[in-house]
Amino acid sequence: MKLKVLLLFIAVLAVTLAVHWHTLAKNAARHHVVRCAVIGGMTMTGLWPEISKMFEAQAGYHVVVVVTGERPLLDKAIRAGTVDLLTMHSGDITTDIVADGIGVNMQPWTRNELVIVGPTNDPAGIRGMTNGAEALKKIAGAQANFVDFQGIGSRELTHTLWRLAGTEPKGDWVIKDDTAISKWNVLQFCRSHHAYVVVGYIPALTGKMANEGMEILVQNDPVMRRPYIVMEANPKTFPQANYAGAHALSEFLLSPKVQHYLVQFGRAPAANHPLFYPIAGAKPD
């Protein structure tokens, strides 16, 4: 009888240990992976896959992109607790994520550029300018058609440029974009109105925004660069999150190795500027 009890005890102990070790193994595997929500431009250009490879080789973590695309999708993912790290443009959405206790350690790590695109015959004569505010002043002076694009980043920057230009955009030459069209077709909307517009350099350059008949005319203005932030899921709100891995990746993005890489990534042989910029104060190797 005692032997049966002993054997039963051993069997129960073995099952318990097996479950325990299985749980530990699952947790170890989960904490080896850093789940990320990444803004679409970084995956579209190939920047994020390249940085992920660099990080994996150095730190031993495995980086997985759970969701990529526009900011509302990424906001939803981190609020649902399905990602450990988020990177996207800064703005009200990112501030609210931190204020609501969803994300922590928000900090900028790179910038992208917005540009002024217009008709190839350039009626306002702004081709080659590197000051966006002065270019808008010339557009207003010529009363050349200008589309007030309602994309979040473009709208915010355009308002800043008009303020710096000291000009109020009023008149028949200012055209509201048609909200019924896809933002990816905004350049064709501008083409049909023979108009200028402020949009992101990457989608205009790569053809993500259909750009036939339109040309990038004004670029390389530091004022027209928007910061991307990185943040980690708050471990107090999401104790299951891989905070250590996410924090390691955040620090890696700010490292001299990555900041130097940003300057070189995607630079065309004849280009005098990169697709992504290091943050101010970063000291690349």
N, C-alpha and C positions, 0 to 999 in steps of 0.2 A: 504493500500500500504506500509506504514511504517512497519507494522507488518511482511509482506512478506519479506521485505528487511532485517529486523532484524533476522527472522528465517533462511534466506539464509546465513546471516553472521555467525550465530551460527553453522549452518551445516558445512560451510567451515572451521570454527575454530576448530570444533570437528575433522574433517578429518585431518587437519594439525597437531593437537596435537597427534592424533593417530599415524600418520606417524612418528612424532618426537619421541614419546615414543618407538615406534617399533625400530627405528634406535638406540636409546639409549640402549634399551634392547639387540639388536644384538651386539653393540659395547661392552657392559658390558660382555656379554657371551664370545665374542671373546677374550677379555682381561683377562678372567678368565682361558683361555687355553694357555699353552705354547707348541708351535709346534716345534718338534725337529728333527734334522737329526743326526743319531747316527751310529758310525762305527759298523760293523757287529759283531765283537768279544764281544762287550758289551751286545748286545741283545742275541747273541747265548749262552753265558754263564749264562744269567739271571741277570747279575749285574745291568743293566740299569732299568729293571722292579722293582727290589728291592729298588734301590735308588729313583726311581720315587714315589713309595709308601711312603717312608719316607718323601720326600719333600711335597707331597700332604697333608699328615697328619699334617705336621708342618706349612705349608704356606698357605694352602687353594686353591692352584692352581690345575688345572688338566693338567697332562703332556700327550701329544699325540706324538707318533713317526710317523712322516709323511713319512720318508724314512730311511732305514737302509741298510748297505751293504758296498761296497768299496768306497774309497775316491772320485773318479770321480763323482759318483752318488750324494754324499753329496754336493760336490762343485756345481753341477748343481742346486740342490735344493735351496741353500742359494742365489745363483745368480739370481734365478727366483723369489725370495721374498716369497717363500712358507713356510719358516720356520723362527722361532724366535731365535733358538739356534742351534749351531752345535758343535759336539765333535768328534774328530778323531785324528789320529797320526799327529804330527807336520811335517812340510816339506815345500817344495816349493809351494805346492798348498795352504796351509793355509796362508803362507806369502803373496802370490798374492791376496788372498781374502781380506786381510787387506789393502794391498797397493792399491787395486782398489776401496777402499771405500765401500766394500760390508759388511764387518764385523768389529766389534770393540771389544776392551777389551779382546784380545786374551791372555790367560795365561794357563800354564800347570797345571794339577790337579791330574794326576796319570801316572803310567808307566806300560807297560807290558814287558815280557821277551822274548828274542829269545834264542834258544838253538842249540846245534849241535847234529844232529841225524845221526846215522850210522848203519852199519850192526851189528847184534848181536855178531858176532865173533870178532869185533873190532880189525882189523889188525894193526892199529896204536897205540893201547894201551892207549886210552884217557878216558876210562870209569871212571867216578867219579871226573874228573877234574872240577875246578871252575874258570879257567882262559881260556877264549876263544882264546886269542892270542897265549898262550903257546900250547894249543891243536892244533891249525892250524900249528904251527911250527913242532909239532910231526908228523902231517899228511904229511907235505911237506918232512920231513926227511925220512919218510918211503915210500914216493912216493905212498901213498895209494890214491885211486881214490877219487876225490872231485868234486862235481857238483857246478858250478858257477851259482847258481839260480838267475834268473832275476827278481824275485819279488822285488818291490821297497824297502821295508824296509830291506829285507835280503841282497840285493845288497849293500845298503849304509853301513850297519853294517859290512858286510864281508870285504869290502874295508878298513874300519877302523881297523879291527882285523889284516889283513895282514900287514898294515902299522905298527901297534904296535908290530907285530911279527918280523918285520925287514926282511920279506921274500917276494920275488916276486913269485906269483903262475904261474909258467911256466912249460910246459912239457905235455906229453901224459896223465899224471894222472889227469890233470885239464880238466873237461868235461863241455861243454856248455849245459844247459838244452834245451830240444826240445821245442821251442816256440809254436809248434802246439798242445802240450798237455795242459790240464787244470792245473793250478797251484795246484789244490787240488790233483792231481795225481803225484806231483813231488817226493814224497817219494817212490812211486812205480817205477818211472823212476830211482831213486837212487838205489833202490833194484836191479833192472835189471843190473845196472852197478857196484854193490857191492861198493857203494860210500857213502861218508859223505856229509852233506849239513847243512847250517844254515837256520833255519825256525822259525816261531813263536811257542812258547810253547803251547799256547791254541789250535790251530788247530792240532798240533802233538799229544797232550795229549788226546783230545776229539775224535779223529778219523775223524775230518772234512777233514784232509788230510789222505787218506788211508795209514795206517802205518804198515800193516802186514809185518813181517820179519825185521822191523826196530826198533831201540831203541833210546830213549833220553839218550845220553851219557855225555854231558857236559851242566851244567846249574848253576844257582845261581851266575853268574858273573855280578856285578853291571854295567860294561861297556856294557853289552849286553841287557840293558833295554832301551826301546824307550818311550819318553813322549807322552801322549795324551794331546791335548789342548781343551779348551772350548772357544767359542766366541759368542757374540750376533750379530744379524742382526743390521746394522747401521740404526738408526732411521731417519737420514737425507736422506738416500737413500730409505728407506722403512718406511714411516711414519705410515703405517697401522700395522707395526709389534708390537707385545707385548713386548716392550723393558723392561718394569718394571718387568714382569714375568720372562723373560729370564735372566735378571740381578740377580734377586733373586735366580734363580736356579744355576747360575754360582757361586754365593757366597756360596750357600749351598754345592756345590761340594768341595769347599775349606775349609769347616768348620771342626773343630775337630771331629764332629760326623761322617762325611763321611770318613775322612782320617783314623779314627780308624776302621771303618767298612771294608775298603779296605783290611786291614791286615787279617781280619777274613774270608772274603768272599771266598768260594770255596776251602778253605784249607782242603786237605785230612788229615785224622788222622795221617798218617805217614810222611806227607810232612813237610819240614822245611822252606817253603816259600809259599807265596800266589800267586794267579793268577794275581792280580794287586797290585801295590806297591804305598804307599803314596809318595808324592813329598818330596824332600829334604827340611828340615827346618820345615815341618809340625809337629805339636806337638799334637798327638792324646791324648784324655782323658785317 
